Amino acid sequence: MRIIVTGGAGFIGANFLNQLVPTLPEHSFVNVDKLTYAANLESLRAIDSLPNYVLRQVDITDMAQVDAVFDELDPDLVVHFAAESHVDRSILGPREFIRTNIEGTFNLLEACRKRWSRDDDRLFHHVSTDEVYGSLGDTGLFTESTAYDPSSPYSASKAASDHVVRAYHRTYGLPVKITNCSNNYGPMQFPEKLIPLMILNALERKPLPIYGEGLNVRDWLYVADHCDAIWTVIQKGRVGRTYNIGGNNEKRNIEVVDTLCQVLAEETGCRVGELFALKRFVTDRPGHDLRYAIDASRVREECGWEPKETFDTGIRKTVRWYLSNQDWVRDVRSGDYRKWIDLNYGSRTA
């Protein structure tokens, strides 16, 4: 099987490729990635020389580039991770989110539609987010039938891409599946996201910025579990179906930060109070959804998938990975990263 993985140098895509490429030598994997600020080829060093893996630098918003790579590779499966994914970045600069997440998805679907017939045993798998559903109150769970109610330019762009994927299935018969996941964490995550940002700042004794009062709730999903869920849905899920993927780990942001401080203290031998003292509450971002929580019963019942990691086991694995991979950290903390932290948090301390 010839498999195109878009955005494979990003956080989830790189974890997906690292899990599957060595264990499935009978399949060929092509990483189609623009290599933007959040892409890191260091994350793919372990598989870079394997015979069933290759990288193609492609901007999915450029239809000519997309057509060229599809003509060359003629894929049987497209696993679509490529996206602009950070909510705060979408608030500061929404244009790239609209282009990449909507127009880029459209280009990939068009490339498949022009080359695949209704009878082909091929598949377009679209990786999306629970943020398309908007915000929950204190109770309730997102299901696959929850109405879309996105709050940010990022979540609106992902909601639109989900709708376009479904439309191509209903209108053209294109074989598609969609997964909507909760918040991912784990190795190789770019340090603009909450968990790696807190880990690295704590190690350097820098402030730990927390939005509002830290009461926003997220369901945390360890990235290896997410990647396993995607491959399980690809193999066992129903065509045209959406599956919510969750970690069964609802935590307030302040709980996440406190847990990280505790684990870091245990792993490095420092005093936990020294890390707690670094916490800083900063002005909340506009349209910050209060709570996300996933009902993952469909993927469990139809595909037999459940997460393996609890939050406690997954967060300790994550902390240990960052402590053991300081070369990766130095590589990823580029000038763009530092400018982003200064721009987003520099003037927001409450």
N, C-alpha and C positions, 0 to 999 in steps of 0.2 A: 504494500500500500504506500502511495506517495502522499505525504502529509505536509501541508503548509501550515505553519504556526506563525501568526502575525504577532508582532510585539514580543518576540521570544527573548529579547535581551532585557526586558523589564522584569519587575519583581515576580509576578505570578508566572509569566511565560517562561522565565529562566528556571524556576523551580519545576515547572511542568516538563520542560525538556530534559533537565538533569535527572528527573525520575524515570522518564520513559525511554530516552534514546539508548542508554546502555542495556536496558532489559528487553528491548524489542528490536534486535538487529535485523529482523526480516522486514521491517518498515523503514522507509527513508523519510527523514525529517528535514524540512527546509525552513529556516528561520527568516521570515520576511520582516525587517525592522528598519525604521528610518534612522535609528540611533540618535535619539534626542537626548536631552540632559539627563533623563532618568534611566537610560539604557546603560548597561555596564557589561562589556564583553568579558571582564574579569570573572563575572558570575558564570560564564560558560566555558571556562578553561578546561574543566574536567571532561567535557565531551567534544571539544573543538577539533580534535584529531581523529575522532571516530569516523569510520567509513560511511555510516548511514546518517551523517549530519552535515549540513552546509548552511552558510549564511548568505543572504542576498540583501543588500542595502536598498530598500524600496520605500518610497513615500506613498502610502495608500491613497492620499488625496490626489495623486497624479495618475489619471486613468491610463495614460500611455505606459507608464512604468508597471502598473498592475497587469495590463494586457500582455506586456512582454514576459513577465515572470510566469503568468499562467500558460502562455504559449510554450515556454521552455519546459515547464514542469508537469503540466496536465494533472493536477492533483485529484486524488480520490476523496480527500478529506481536508477541509479548512477549519482550523481551530482559531477563532478570532479573539485574541486578547488585546490587540493594539488599540490604545485609547489614551487621551489625556484624562487623568484620573483624580487630580487633587482639587477638592471643593474650593479651597481658598484661592488657588491659582485661577479657577474659573470665574471667581468674583472679580478679581483684579484684571483679568484679560480673557473674556469669554470667546473671542473669535476663533482661536485655535481649537477650542473644544467643539464648536459647531462644525468646523471643517473636518477635523479628524474623526470625531465620533459619529457624525451623521454622513457627511459626504464620503469619508473613507469607507464606511460600512456599505454605503450604496455602491461604490466602485467595485468592491469585492463581490457583492451580490450580482452585479451586472456581469462581471467576469465569469461567474459560475453559470448564470442563466444562459449566456451566449454559447457555452461549451457543453453543458450537461443537458441530457434529455430527461423527460419525466420518468423514464424506465431505468435510468442509471442507478446503480447501488452506490451513490455518493452522498456526502453530507456536508452541510455548512453548520458548524457549531458556534453559536454566539455567546460570549461570556459577558454577563451584565451584573448589575448591582441591585441590592435591596433599596437603595436610595430613590429609585424610581417611584416607590410607593408613598413617599412623603414621610410624615411623622406619626407615631402612635402616641396615645396617652399612657397612663400608668398600667393599663392592662391591654390584652389582645396581642395577636400575632399576625404578621404578613403571611397570606397564602397566595397561591398562584392566581387566584381570582380577585385579589385586592385591587381596587381601582387605582390607577396611576395618579399621583399628585406630587410631582417633583417640586423641590423648593429652591434649587440652585441652578445656574447655567450648566454645571456638570451633570446633575441628575436629569435635567431636562433634555440634554443632548443624548444621554444614554436611553432615556425613555423613548425619544424619537427613533433612535437606532433599533430598539426592540420592535417598535411598530413597523418599521420598514422591513425588518427580517420576517415578521409574521405576514406582512402583505405579499412578500415574494413567494411565500409558501402557498398562500390562499389564491393568489392571482395566477402565478406561473407554475405552481406545483413543485417549486424548488424544495428539496428535502432539507429541513432545518431542525435544529433543536436549540433551546435557549436555557441557560442557567443564570439565576439571579442569586448572588452570594452576599453574605454578611461581611463585616469588616475582617480583612485578612491581616495576619501578622506572621512573622517568622524570619528565617535567614534571608539576607540579600535584599531587604526592603530599603528603598531610598529614604534617607533621614529627614524628609519633610513630613513624614507620617508620624503619628503620635508616639508609638512604641519605640522605634529606633531613635527618634529625636530625644526622648526622655533618657534612654540608655546612654547615648553618646554625650549628652549634656551633663548627666550625672557623673560620668567617668571623668569629665574635664572640670567638674565643679562649677558648671555654668547654671544659670537659672533654668528652672523647669516650668515653662509657660503653660498654664491651664486655662482654657476658655471659661468665662463666666465664673460659676461656683463649682465647676467640675461635675455637675449633676446629670449631664447628658448620658444616655444609656445606649450602648452598642452591644450586639451579639458578636463575640470574637471567634474567628475561625482560623485554625492553624493552617498555614499555606499548603503543607503536604497533604492534609485531609482534603482541602479544596481541589487540589490537582487530582487526587484519587477519585473524588466525586465526579469531576469532569470526564475522566476516562471511563468511569463506570456508566455515566449517562450516555456517552458516545456509543458504548457497546450494548447497553441494555434498555436505554430510554426509547420512548415512542417518538417517531418522526412527527414534527409539528407541535410537540409538547414543550411546555415550560416546566422547569424544576427549580424550586428554591433550595439553596444550599446554606445551612447554618451550622454553627458550632455548639449550640446549646449552652452558651456561656455569656449570659447578660451581665455586664458590669458597667457601673458609672465610671466616667473618666477619672475621677479622683481615686476610685478604688484601683484602677489600672496603674496609676502613677505610684500609689502607696505600695502596691504589690511589687512593682519594679524596684523601688527603693529597698524593700526588704530583701528581695532576691539578690540584688547587686551587693548589698551589705554582706550577705552570707557568702557569696561567691568571691568577693574581693577582700573580706576581712576588715572593712571599714565600719564605723559606727553608723547605724541607720539614721540616728538623729541628725547627723551631718548632712545626709541626703535629703531628709524631710525639710531641713531648713532652706533648701534651694527652691522649694515650690513658690511660684508666683502666679497669682490669679490675674488674667489679662482680659481686656474688653472682649466681649463675645463677638463672634462673627455674625453678619446679617443672615437671617433666615436659617439659623442653626436648629435643625430638627432635634426634638427632645429625646425620642426613643425609637430604636429599631429593634425588632425581634422577629425571628424567622420560624415559621411552621415548616419543618422539613419532612413531614410525614409522607408526602408523595414519593420523594426519592428513596425513602426508606422502604416503603411498601412495594413500589414498582421495580426498583433497581437493587434493593438489598444493601444500600449504602448507609453507614453511620460514621460519625467522626470517631477517630481513635484517641485523640488528645483531649484531655481536660485543659482548662485555662492554666492550672497550676503546672502541669507537666509541659505544656507548650511554651509557657513564658520562660520557664527555666531553660529549656532547650534553646530558646531565642537568645536569652542573655548569654549563655555559654558560647553560642556561635559568634556573637559580636566580640566577646572577650578573646576568642581564639582566632579571629580573622581581622586583626588590626591593619594588615596590608590592604585588604579590601576597603576598609573604612577610609584609609588615607587616600586611596585611589578615587573613591566616589565623592569625597568632600572637596569638590572643585570650587573655582571662583563663582560659578553659577549658584551652587548650593549656598555659599556664604552670603551672596547678594540676596538670595531668596529669604533667608532667615532674617537678615537686617530689614528688608522691605516689609515683611509680613508682621514681625514681632517688635521691631525696634521702637515704635512709637505707641505700643498698645498696652504697656504695663499700667495696671490700674493703681 
